[in-house]
Amino acid sequence: MDLIIARNRDDLVKARTGGEVALVPTMGALHEGHRSLIRLARARADQVVVSIFVNPLQFGPSEDFSRYPRTFDADLEVCRSEGVDVVFHPSADDMYHPDRQVSLRSGRMGEIVEGASRPGHFDGVLTVVLKLFNLVQPHVAIFGQKDAQQLALIRRMVADLDVPAEIIGAPTVREPDGLALSSRNRYLSAADRQVALALSRALRAGAAEPVPSRIRAAAQAVLDAAGPELDVDYLVLVDPATFTEAQESYMGEAVLAVAAKVGSTRLIDNLTLTLNPA
Ligand code: AMP
């Protein structure tokens, strides 16, 4: 069956086959990371819907909404080659009516760590994801661990608002040298790219240590050594479900997360570590 391109709710309703639906929400500029999510979706459901929508609500006024890469034709080829059934590609006008009033608040968890640097970002993410869920009505939705706080907040939203969808987190796909794939990597010059490698290197250095203070110190040392071209926003070790800081006695899974600018490109990365009793 050929790929269906849906622009609105009517198109989505027509495309329904009655089987289990898996949704992969994206902003396009698809890469291997997105492909891995699509493959998980393909394995979990009868029908795979990929949404491609650069959501204006989740960009701050000084962020890169207008320069965010838009590569729709290439994205369609990726979707075709991965056996996607439906690409949902609404216009911003279709998604957001001029008279709209109601939106979601992400709460305290949306205001810390990444949310502290990007006020309103997670409100915009949750609002669009809930709209996508209402439009597509998926049984399963796949999100990348690459955006760990986003994944945690979506799990929180689904629990708090009784959203009838199963959420699956997918591992981060990386370049052979460790750089996490991102649609924004295309903006990195060769020199920037070398600087950007400090993010994943710092996470690995932290992951080799046993306790929070040493994990943070080892990761910080790598970031410091990268020099002034790396403009670090935050380095945190947090509880994956709440994104609150892990105390020194913390045990179990923790997320070591970093955000930094290289030139004008802002990058994020994280690793999940397991902290065991000494
Ligand atoms: P985006 O198009 O950047 O909004 O990302 C769409 C989905 O792909 C999100 O759930 C991301 O977490 C996920 N994603 C982005 N980069 C990667 C990656 N390198 N590996 C796995 N998933 C990713």
py3Dmol code that shows the C-alpha trace and the ligand (Angstrom):
import py3Dmol

protein = """\
ATOM      1  CA  MET A   1       0.000   0.000   0.000  1.00  0.00           C
ATOM      2  CA  ASP A   2       1.255   3.440  -0.854  1.00  0.00           C
ATOM      3  CA  LEU A   3       2.021   5.950   1.860  1.00  0.00           C
ATOM      4  CA  ILE A   4      -0.957   8.132   2.817  1.00  0.00           C
ATOM      5  CA  ILE A   5      -0.327  11.813   3.528  1.00  0.00           C
ATOM      6  CA  ALA A   6      -2.918  13.145   5.982  1.00  0.00           C
ATOM      7  CA  ARG A   7      -3.341  16.869   6.554  1.00  0.00           C
ATOM      8  CA  ASN A   8      -6.237  16.909   9.018  1.00  0.00           C
ATOM      9  CA  ARG A   9      -8.573  14.850  11.185  1.00  0.00           C
ATOM     10  CA  ASP A  10     -10.792  13.811   8.240  1.00  0.00           C
ATOM     11  CA  ASP A  11      -7.790  12.422   6.372  1.00  0.00           C
ATOM     12  CA  LEU A  12      -6.725  10.529   9.504  1.00  0.00           C
ATOM     13  CA  VAL A  13     -10.189   9.048  10.018  1.00  0.00           C
ATOM     14  CA  LYS A  14     -10.272   7.883   6.388  1.00  0.00           C
ATOM     15  CA  ALA A  15      -6.857   6.260   6.763  1.00  0.00           C
ATOM     16  CA  ARG A  16      -7.896   4.140   9.767  1.00  0.00           C
ATOM     17  CA  THR A  17      -7.863   0.379   9.207  1.00  0.00           C
ATOM     18  CA  GLY A  18      -9.188  -0.791  12.569  1.00  0.00           C
ATOM     19  CA  GLY A  19      -5.941  -2.415  13.705  1.00  0.00           C
ATOM     20  CA  GLU A  20      -3.512  -1.308  16.413  1.00  0.00           C
ATOM     21  CA  VAL A  21      -1.983   2.099  15.668  1.00  0.00           C
ATOM     22  CA  ALA A  22       1.513   3.244  16.661  1.00  0.00           C
ATOM     23  CA  LEU A  23       2.377   6.945  16.523  1.00  0.00           C
ATOM     24  CA  VAL A  24       5.873   8.392  16.143  1.00  0.00           C
ATOM     25  CA  PRO A  25       5.733  12.168  16.683  1.00  0.00           C
ATOM     26  CA  THR A  26       8.554  14.092  14.991  1.00  0.00           C
ATOM     27  CA  MET A  27       9.463  17.539  13.733  1.00  0.00           C
ATOM     28  CA  GLY A  28      10.846  16.083  10.503  1.00  0.00           C
ATOM     29  CA  ALA A  29      14.421  16.295   9.182  1.00  0.00           C
ATOM     30  CA  LEU A  30      14.378  12.558   9.809  1.00  0.00           C
ATOM     31  CA  HIS A  31      17.595  10.681  10.612  1.00  0.00           C
ATOM     32  CA  GLU A  32      18.617   7.220  11.863  1.00  0.00           C
ATOM     33  CA  GLY A  33      17.277   8.037  15.338  1.00  0.00           C
ATOM     34  CA  HIS A  34      13.811   8.602  13.918  1.00  0.00           C
ATOM     35  CA  ARG A  35      14.173   5.460  11.806  1.00  0.00           C
ATOM     36  CA  SER A  36      14.847   3.418  14.942  1.00  0.00           C
ATOM     37  CA  LEU A  37      11.619   4.755  16.499  1.00  0.00           C
ATOM     38  CA  ILE A  38       9.687   3.913  13.337  1.00  0.00           C
ATOM     39  CA  ARG A  39      11.079   0.356  13.397  1.00  0.00           C
ATOM     40  CA  LEU A  40       9.932  -0.084  17.003  1.00  0.00           C
ATOM     41  CA  ALA A  41       6.506   1.226  15.989  1.00  0.00           C
ATOM     42  CA  ARG A  42       6.399  -1.149  13.010  1.00  0.00           C
ATOM     43  CA  ALA A  43       7.129  -4.090  15.327  1.00  0.00           C
ATOM     44  CA  ARG A  44       4.387  -3.052  17.771  1.00  0.00           C
ATOM     45  CA  ALA A  45       1.367  -2.214  15.654  1.00  0.00           C
ATOM     46  CA  ASP A  46      -0.589  -2.911  12.480  1.00  0.00           C
ATOM     47  CA  GLN A  47      -0.512   0.686  11.308  1.00  0.00           C
ATOM     48  CA  VAL A  48       2.330   3.170  11.764  1.00  0.00           C
ATOM     49  CA  VAL A  49       1.602   6.901  11.751  1.00  0.00           C
ATOM     50  CA  VAL A  50       4.527   9.352  11.707  1.00  0.00           C
ATOM     51  CA  SER A  51       3.627  12.959  12.429  1.00  0.00           C
ATOM     52  CA  ILE A  52       5.835  15.667  10.961  1.00  0.00           C
ATOM     53  CA  PHE A  53       5.078  19.038  12.478  1.00  0.00           C
ATOM     54  CA  VAL A  54       7.451  21.795  13.565  1.00  0.00           C
ATOM     55  CA  ASN A  55       5.444  22.938  16.551  1.00  0.00           C
ATOM     56  CA  PRO A  56       5.658  26.736  16.980  1.00  0.00           C
ATOM     57  CA  LEU A  57       4.314  26.457  20.546  1.00  0.00           C
ATOM     58  CA  GLN A  58       7.436  24.743  21.853  1.00  0.00           C
ATOM     59  CA  PHE A  59       9.939  27.334  20.547  1.00  0.00           C
ATOM     60  CA  GLY A  60      10.809  30.425  22.583  1.00  0.00           C
ATOM     61  CA  PRO A  61      10.888  33.850  20.861  1.00  0.00           C
ATOM     62  CA  SER A  62      14.691  33.772  20.553  1.00  0.00           C
ATOM     63  CA  GLU A  63      14.891  30.117  19.505  1.00  0.00           C
ATOM     64  CA  ASP A  64      15.389  28.511  16.098  1.00  0.00           C
ATOM     65  CA  PHE A  65      11.787  27.944  14.890  1.00  0.00           C
ATOM     66  CA  SER A  66      12.278  29.719  11.572  1.00  0.00           C
ATOM     67  CA  ARG A  67      15.625  28.101  10.820  1.00  0.00           C
ATOM     68  CA  TYR A  68      14.620  24.607  12.016  1.00  0.00           C
ATOM     69  CA  PRO A  69      15.359  22.242   9.086  1.00  0.00           C
ATOM     70  CA  ARG A  70      12.364  21.347   6.916  1.00  0.00           C
ATOM     71  CA  THR A  71      13.070  18.487   4.499  1.00  0.00           C
ATOM     72  CA  PHE A  72       9.611  17.104   3.800  1.00  0.00           C
ATOM     73  CA  ASP A  73      10.344  15.319   0.498  1.00  0.00           C
ATOM     74  CA  ALA A  74      13.361  13.518   1.927  1.00  0.00           C
ATOM     75  CA  ASP A  75      11.305  12.678   5.045  1.00  0.00           C
ATOM     76  CA  LEU A  76       8.644  11.055   2.862  1.00  0.00           C
ATOM     77  CA  GLU A  77      11.326   8.871   1.281  1.00  0.00           C
ATOM     78  CA  VAL A  78      12.526   7.805   4.731  1.00  0.00           C
ATOM     79  CA  CYS A  79       8.954   6.952   5.721  1.00  0.00           C
ATOM     80  CA  ARG A  80       8.362   5.009   2.508  1.00  0.00           C
ATOM     81  CA  SER A  81      11.552   3.022   2.973  1.00  0.00           C
ATOM     82  CA  GLU A  82      10.554   2.154   6.557  1.00  0.00           C
ATOM     83  CA  GLY A  83       7.073   0.959   5.580  1.00  0.00           C
ATOM     84  CA  VAL A  84       5.201   3.792   7.319  1.00  0.00           C
ATOM     85  CA  ASP A  85       1.468   3.740   6.544  1.00  0.00           C
ATOM     86  CA  VAL A  86       0.477   7.364   7.219  1.00  0.00           C
ATOM     87  CA  VAL A  87       2.416  10.614   7.448  1.00  0.00           C
ATOM     88  CA  PHE A  88       0.428  13.223   9.333  1.00  0.00           C
ATOM     89  CA  HIS A  89       1.619  16.653   8.200  1.00  0.00           C
ATOM     90  CA  PRO A  90      -0.790  19.376   9.329  1.00  0.00           C
ATOM     91  CA  SER A  91      -0.301  23.079   8.777  1.00  0.00           C
ATOM     92  CA  ALA A  92       0.202  25.324  11.808  1.00  0.00           C
ATOM     93  CA  ASP A  93      -3.131  26.999  10.997  1.00  0.00           C
ATOM     94  CA  ASP A  94      -4.917  23.657  11.065  1.00  0.00           C
ATOM     95  CA  MET A  95      -3.336  22.724  14.380  1.00  0.00           C
ATOM     96  CA  TYR A  96      -3.821  26.063  16.138  1.00  0.00           C
ATOM     97  CA  HIS A  97      -6.994  28.019  15.535  1.00  0.00           C
ATOM     98  CA  PRO A  98      -6.575  31.784  15.991  1.00  0.00           C
ATOM     99  CA  ASP A  99      -9.224  31.792  18.733  1.00  0.00           C
ATOM    100  CA  ARG A 100      -7.739  28.946  20.754  1.00  0.00           C
ATOM    101  CA  GLN A 101      -7.542  29.453  24.524  1.00  0.00           C
ATOM    102  CA  VAL A 102      -6.882  26.171  26.280  1.00  0.00           C
ATOM    103  CA  SER A 103      -3.483  24.528  26.577  1.00  0.00           C
ATOM    104  CA  LEU A 104      -1.585  22.240  28.950  1.00  0.00           C
ATOM    105  CA  ARG A 105       0.694  23.266  31.799  1.00  0.00           C
ATOM    106  CA  SER A 106       3.582  20.918  32.409  1.00  0.00           C
ATOM    107  CA  GLY A 107       3.815  21.798  36.119  1.00  0.00           C
ATOM    108  CA  ARG A 108       6.940  21.930  38.265  1.00  0.00           C
ATOM    109  CA  MET A 109       8.700  19.200  36.278  1.00  0.00           C
ATOM    110  CA  GLY A 110       8.374  21.368  33.197  1.00  0.00           C
ATOM    111  CA  GLU A 111      10.111  24.308  34.864  1.00  0.00           C
ATOM    112  CA  ILE A 112      13.339  22.642  35.974  1.00  0.00           C
ATOM    113  CA  VAL A 113      16.518  21.584  34.120  1.00  0.00           C
ATOM    114  CA  GLU A 114      15.679  21.936  30.364  1.00  0.00           C
ATOM    115  CA  GLY A 115      12.466  23.756  31.309  1.00  0.00           C
ATOM    116  CA  ALA A 116      14.425  26.369  33.287  1.00  0.00           C
ATOM    117  CA  SER A 117      16.404  27.228  30.145  1.00  0.00           C
ATOM    118  CA  ARG A 118      13.383  27.055  27.848  1.00  0.00           C
ATOM    119  CA  PRO A 119      10.382  28.591  29.635  1.00  0.00           C
ATOM    120  CA  GLY A 120       7.116  27.319  28.186  1.00  0.00           C
ATOM    121  CA  HIS A 121       8.842  24.684  26.051  1.00  0.00           C
ATOM    122  CA  PHE A 122       7.297  21.671  27.761  1.00  0.00           C
ATOM    123  CA  ASP A 123       3.858  23.302  27.918  1.00  0.00           C
ATOM    124  CA  GLY A 124       4.085  23.539  24.124  1.00  0.00           C
ATOM    125  CA  VAL A 125       5.341  19.959  23.799  1.00  0.00           C
ATOM    126  CA  LEU A 126       2.588  18.472  25.965  1.00  0.00           C
ATOM    127  CA  THR A 127      -0.112  20.526  24.275  1.00  0.00           C
ATOM    128  CA  VAL A 128       0.892  19.342  20.804  1.00  0.00           C
ATOM    129  CA  VAL A 129       1.423  15.739  21.882  1.00  0.00           C
ATOM    130  CA  LEU A 130      -2.024  15.562  23.503  1.00  0.00           C
ATOM    131  CA  LYS A 131      -3.532  17.071  20.333  1.00  0.00           C
ATOM    132  CA  LEU A 132      -1.680  14.477  18.223  1.00  0.00           C
ATOM    133  CA  PHE A 133      -2.951  11.709  20.491  1.00  0.00           C
ATOM    134  CA  ASN A 134      -6.522  12.993  20.153  1.00  0.00           C
ATOM    135  CA  LEU A 135      -6.198  13.247  16.383  1.00  0.00           C
ATOM    136  CA  VAL A 136      -4.410   9.956  15.685  1.00  0.00           C
ATOM    137  CA  GLN A 137      -5.783   7.939  18.641  1.00  0.00           C
ATOM    138  CA  PRO A 138      -2.755   5.660  18.850  1.00  0.00           C
ATOM    139  CA  HIS A 139      -2.589   2.546  21.021  1.00  0.00           C
ATOM    140  CA  VAL A 140       1.172   3.013  21.343  1.00  0.00           C
ATOM    141  CA  ALA A 141       3.438   6.043  20.938  1.00  0.00           C
ATOM    142  CA  ILE A 142       7.225   5.958  20.674  1.00  0.00           C
ATOM    143  CA  PHE A 143       9.520   8.688  22.029  1.00  0.00           C
ATOM    144  CA  GLY A 144      13.315   8.894  22.200  1.00  0.00           C
ATOM    145  CA  GLN A 145      15.277   8.715  25.413  1.00  0.00           C
ATOM    146  CA  LYS A 146      17.424  11.416  23.730  1.00  0.00           C
ATOM    147  CA  ASP A 147      14.808  13.872  25.044  1.00  0.00           C
ATOM    148  CA  ALA A 148      14.685  12.256  28.482  1.00  0.00           C
ATOM    149  CA  GLN A 149      12.804  15.029  30.272  1.00  0.00           C
ATOM    150  CA  GLN A 150      10.256  15.174  27.468  1.00  0.00           C
ATOM    151  CA  LEU A 151       9.752  11.401  27.779  1.00  0.00           C
ATOM    152  CA  ALA A 152       9.333  11.705  31.570  1.00  0.00           C
ATOM    153  CA  LEU A 153       6.787  14.501  31.151  1.00  0.00           C
ATOM    154  CA  ILE A 154       4.820  12.585  28.536  1.00  0.00           C
ATOM    155  CA  ARG A 155       4.645   9.594  30.891  1.00  0.00           C
ATOM    156  CA  ARG A 156       3.480  12.023  33.616  1.00  0.00           C
ATOM    157  CA  MET A 157       0.826  13.532  31.321  1.00  0.00           C
ATOM    158  CA  VAL A 158      -0.473  10.097  30.315  1.00  0.00           C
ATOM    159  CA  ALA A 159      -0.735   9.079  33.987  1.00  0.00           C
ATOM    160  CA  ASP A 160      -2.165  12.369  35.255  1.00  0.00           C
ATOM    161  CA  LEU A 161      -4.742  12.807  32.471  1.00  0.00           C
ATOM    162  CA  ASP A 162      -5.591   9.108  31.895  1.00  0.00           C
ATOM    163  CA  VAL A 163      -4.522   9.237  28.270  1.00  0.00           C
ATOM    164  CA  PRO A 164      -5.271   5.806  26.755  1.00  0.00           C
ATOM    165  CA  ALA A 165      -1.931   5.228  25.036  1.00  0.00           C
ATOM    166  CA  GLU A 166       1.076   3.102  25.923  1.00  0.00           C
ATOM    167  CA  ILE A 167       4.338   5.072  25.912  1.00  0.00           C
ATOM    168  CA  ILE A 168       7.540   3.396  24.762  1.00  0.00           C
ATOM    169  CA  GLY A 169      10.970   4.968  25.284  1.00  0.00           C
ATOM    170  CA  ALA A 170      13.583   4.216  22.624  1.00  0.00           C
ATOM    171  CA  PRO A 171      17.377   4.229  23.072  1.00  0.00           C
ATOM    172  CA  THR A 172      19.456   7.100  21.668  1.00  0.00           C
ATOM    173  CA  VAL A 173      21.082   6.430  18.308  1.00  0.00           C
ATOM    174  CA  ARG A 174      24.616   7.821  18.029  1.00  0.00           C
ATOM    175  CA  GLU A 175      27.295   8.382  15.416  1.00  0.00           C
ATOM    176  CA  PRO A 176      30.214   5.937  15.704  1.00  0.00           C
ATOM    177  CA  ASP A 177      32.186   8.659  17.529  1.00  0.00           C
ATOM    178  CA  GLY A 178      29.455   9.061  20.181  1.00  0.00           C
ATOM    179  CA  LEU A 179      27.647  12.183  18.949  1.00  0.00           C
ATOM    180  CA  ALA A 180      23.900  11.711  19.490  1.00  0.00           C
ATOM    181  CA  LEU A 181      22.001  12.098  16.218  1.00  0.00           C
ATOM    182  CA  SER A 182      19.968  15.288  16.052  1.00  0.00           C
ATOM    183  CA  SER A 183      18.262  17.232  13.298  1.00  0.00           C
ATOM    184  CA  ARG A 184      20.329  20.208  14.501  1.00  0.00           C
ATOM    185  CA  ASN A 185      23.685  18.460  13.899  1.00  0.00           C
ATOM    186  CA  ARG A 186      23.558  19.601  10.267  1.00  0.00           C
ATOM    187  CA  TYR A 187      24.335  23.128  11.499  1.00  0.00           C
ATOM    188  CA  LEU A 188      27.655  22.065  13.010  1.00  0.00           C
ATOM    189  CA  SER A 189      30.836  22.880  11.096  1.00  0.00           C
ATOM    190  CA  ALA A 190      33.603  20.257  11.161  1.00  0.00           C
ATOM    191  CA  ALA A 191      35.273  22.207  13.979  1.00  0.00           C
ATOM    192  CA  ASP A 192      31.975  22.576  15.895  1.00  0.00           C
ATOM    193  CA  ARG A 193      31.408  18.873  15.576  1.00  0.00           C
ATOM    194  CA  GLN A 194      34.712  18.124  17.280  1.00  0.00           C
ATOM    195  CA  VAL A 195      33.738  20.442  20.134  1.00  0.00           C
ATOM    196  CA  ALA A 196      30.290  18.823  20.346  1.00  0.00           C
ATOM    197  CA  LEU A 197      31.873  15.423  20.992  1.00  0.00           C
ATOM    198  CA  ALA A 198      32.673  16.674  24.509  1.00  0.00           C
ATOM    199  CA  LEU A 199      29.004  16.131  25.448  1.00  0.00           C
ATOM    200  CA  SER A 200      28.940  12.365  24.942  1.00  0.00           C
ATOM    201  CA  ARG A 201      32.529  12.077  26.195  1.00  0.00           C
ATOM    202  CA  ALA A 202      31.557  13.863  29.411  1.00  0.00           C
ATOM    203  CA  LEU A 203      28.578  11.546  29.906  1.00  0.00           C
ATOM    204  CA  ARG A 204      30.742   8.468  29.455  1.00  0.00           C
ATOM    205  CA  ALA A 205      33.347   9.823  31.894  1.00  0.00           C
ATOM    206  CA  GLY A 206      30.589  10.406  34.446  1.00  0.00           C
ATOM    207  CA  ALA A 207      29.122   6.951  33.856  1.00  0.00           C
ATOM    208  CA  ALA A 208      32.442   5.346  34.822  1.00  0.00           C
ATOM    209  CA  GLU A 209      32.183   6.727  38.392  1.00  0.00           C
ATOM    210  CA  PRO A 210      30.228   5.197  41.279  1.00  0.00           C
ATOM    211  CA  VAL A 211      28.582   8.042  43.231  1.00  0.00           C
ATOM    212  CA  PRO A 212      26.820  11.322  42.323  1.00  0.00           C
ATOM    213  CA  SER A 213      29.587  13.728  43.419  1.00  0.00           C
ATOM    214  CA  ARG A 214      32.227  11.829  41.442  1.00  0.00           C
ATOM    215  CA  ILE A 215      29.919  11.309  38.466  1.00  0.00           C
ATOM    216  CA  ARG A 216      29.247  15.051  38.227  1.00  0.00           C
ATOM    217  CA  ALA A 217      32.930  15.973  38.784  1.00  0.00           C
ATOM    218  CA  ALA A 218      34.225  13.575  36.122  1.00  0.00           C
ATOM    219  CA  ALA A 219      31.697  14.794  33.552  1.00  0.00           C
ATOM    220  CA  GLN A 220      32.312  18.443  34.451  1.00  0.00           C
ATOM    221  CA  ALA A 221      36.080  18.011  34.005  1.00  0.00           C
ATOM    222  CA  VAL A 222      35.568  16.838  30.418  1.00  0.00           C
ATOM    223  CA  LEU A 223      33.244  19.772  29.679  1.00  0.00           C
ATOM    224  CA  ASP A 224      35.759  22.225  31.197  1.00  0.00           C
ATOM    225  CA  ALA A 225      38.550  20.764  29.079  1.00  0.00           C
ATOM    226  CA  ALA A 226      36.548  21.434  25.897  1.00  0.00           C
ATOM    227  CA  GLY A 227      37.325  25.144  26.219  1.00  0.00           C
ATOM    228  CA  PRO A 228      35.318  28.299  25.563  1.00  0.00           C
ATOM    229  CA  GLU A 229      33.774  27.074  22.288  1.00  0.00           C
ATOM    230  CA  LEU A 230      31.534  24.841  24.405  1.00  0.00           C
ATOM    231  CA  ASP A 231      29.002  27.028  26.205  1.00  0.00           C
ATOM    232  CA  VAL A 232      27.552  24.679  28.836  1.00  0.00           C
ATOM    233  CA  ASP A 233      23.998  25.356  29.955  1.00  0.00           C
ATOM    234  CA  TYR A 234      23.630  22.572  32.528  1.00  0.00           C
ATOM    235  CA  LEU A 235      25.033  19.260  33.674  1.00  0.00           C
ATOM    236  CA  VAL A 236      22.733  17.389  36.062  1.00  0.00           C
ATOM    237  CA  LEU A 237      22.318  13.950  37.576  1.00  0.00           C
ATOM    238  CA  VAL A 238      18.615  13.409  38.186  1.00  0.00           C
ATOM    239  CA  ASP A 239      15.910  10.895  39.002  1.00  0.00           C
ATOM    240  CA  PRO A 240      14.581   9.837  35.548  1.00  0.00           C
ATOM    241  CA  ALA A 241      10.928  10.032  36.625  1.00  0.00           C
ATOM    242  CA  THR A 242      10.981  13.462  38.323  1.00  0.00           C
ATOM    243  CA  PHE A 243      14.129  15.192  37.050  1.00  0.00           C
ATOM    244  CA  THR A 244      14.997  16.230  40.615  1.00  0.00           C
ATOM    245  CA  GLU A 245      18.705  16.104  41.553  1.00  0.00           C
ATOM    246  CA  ALA A 246      20.097  12.769  42.758  1.00  0.00           C
ATOM    247  CA  GLN A 247      21.458  13.075  46.291  1.00  0.00           C
ATOM    248  CA  GLU A 248      24.772  11.442  47.275  1.00  0.00           C
ATOM    249  CA  SER A 249      22.999   8.361  48.703  1.00  0.00           C
ATOM    250  CA  TYR A 250      20.850   7.939  45.548  1.00  0.00           C
ATOM    251  CA  MET A 251      20.447   4.388  44.278  1.00  0.00           C
ATOM    252  CA  GLY A 252      18.909   2.893  41.160  1.00  0.00           C
ATOM    253  CA  GLU A 253      18.591   4.436  37.690  1.00  0.00           C
ATOM    254  CA  ALA A 254      19.656   8.048  37.260  1.00  0.00           C
ATOM    255  CA  VAL A 255      19.937  10.262  34.200  1.00  0.00           C
ATOM    256  CA  LEU A 256      23.112  12.244  33.616  1.00  0.00           C
ATOM    257  CA  ALA A 257      21.994  15.044  31.293  1.00  0.00           C
ATOM    258  CA  VAL A 258      23.847  17.871  29.607  1.00  0.00           C
ATOM    259  CA  ALA A 259      22.928  20.846  27.428  1.00  0.00           C
ATOM    260  CA  ALA A 260      25.386  23.155  25.701  1.00  0.00           C
ATOM    261  CA  LYS A 261      25.694  25.533  22.814  1.00  0.00           C
ATOM    262  CA  VAL A 262      28.337  25.063  20.156  1.00  0.00           C
ATOM    263  CA  GLY A 263      28.363  28.243  18.104  1.00  0.00           C
ATOM    264  CA  SER A 264      24.689  29.061  17.694  1.00  0.00           C
ATOM    265  CA  THR A 265      23.528  25.420  17.864  1.00  0.00           C
ATOM    266  CA  ARG A 266      22.102  24.156  21.136  1.00  0.00           C
ATOM    267  CA  LEU A 267      22.623  20.453  21.781  1.00  0.00           C
ATOM    268  CA  ILE A 268      21.349  18.100  24.493  1.00  0.00           C
ATOM    269  CA  ASP A 269      22.389  14.592  25.443  1.00  0.00           C
ATOM    270  CA  ASN A 270      21.983  12.167  28.328  1.00  0.00           C
ATOM    271  CA  LEU A 271      22.884   8.698  29.581  1.00  0.00           C
ATOM    272  CA  THR A 272      20.991   6.465  31.979  1.00  0.00           C
ATOM    273  CA  LEU A 273      23.242   5.089  34.732  1.00  0.00           C
ATOM    274  CA  THR A 274      22.527   2.568  37.466  1.00  0.00           C
ATOM    275  CA  LEU A 275      23.843   3.543  40.884  1.00  0.00           C
ATOM    276  CA  ASN A 276      24.404   0.524  43.135  1.00  0.00           C
ATOM    277  CA  PRO A 277      24.980   0.355  46.871  1.00  0.00           C
ATOM    278  CA  ALA A 278      28.727   0.421  47.709  1.00  0.00           C
TER     279      ALA A 278
END
"""
ligand_1 = """\
23
AMP
P 12.365 15.555 16.974
O 12.031 15.390 15.527
O 13.746 16.044 17.232
O 11.295 16.273 17.746
O 12.375 14.090 17.568
C 11.308 13.199 17.366
C 11.514 11.980 18.219
O 12.752 11.354 17.865
C 11.611 12.305 19.715
O 10.910 11.325 20.466
C 13.084 12.250 19.968
O 13.417 11.936 21.309
C 13.523 11.161 19.021
N 14.944 11.271 18.717
C 15.634 12.380 18.367
N 16.940 12.100 18.222
C 17.081 10.778 18.490
C 18.200 9.873 18.517
N 19.438 10.289 18.241
N 17.968 8.583 18.836
C 16.713 8.144 19.123
N 15.622 8.936 19.110
C 15.812 10.237 18.803
"""
view = py3Dmol.view(width=600, height=400)
view.addModel(protein, "pdb")
view.setStyle({"model": 0}, {"cartoon": {"style": "trace"}})
view.addModel(ligand_1, "xyz")
view.setStyle({"model": 1}, {"stick": {}})
view.zoomTo()
view.show()
